[in-house]
């Protein structure tokens, strides 16, 4: 009887140790910062693998640093509010779109474990980043069409002098050259407003 109890205690101990070890490993790969993170590097291609799917950690890069957002609730499943995906360099998004009140001018990143550094290969460095905003020349068929300038919030009619762009497949028209430049600086700021208005309709 004593042998049976002893065997049971040994098995129970091994089970608890295994559970603790598994939990430790999980934290190491999903949220615990590796003290040697500065010695680990990722290329953009390698970063794509860490998209938070199929049991992979969710990593994002901001200003050359790769962060592990696996345990950050808004990044559950590797997606942030159905707008941004893990496994990418989100520097521009973070600097231009992130609400300052929530992200405290970048200080929120101090709470997130660092996974490594983002490095660009020679090929990636030579390829210029493609702007999401493309110039668009309204065809004659649109002349006389009433449109809305997202920057000045004014209505006007399209003419041969109208400045326009395409962003995420949608055309945006502007009443003056300064408005188009303002839109290009932060297109999401004005595109979001239009999306909300369309939803209300």
Buried (B, 14 or more C-beta within 10 A) or exposed (E): EEEEEEEEEEEEEEEEEEEEEEEEEEEEBBBBEBEEBEEEEBEBEBBBEBBBBEEBBBBBBBEEBBBBBBBBEEBEEBBBEEEBBBBBBBBEBBEEBBEEEEBEEEEEBEEBBBBBBBBEEEEEEEEEEEEBBEEBEBEEEBEEEEBBBBBBEEEBEBEEEBBBBEBEEEBBBBBBEEBBEBBBEEBBBBBEEBEEEEEEE
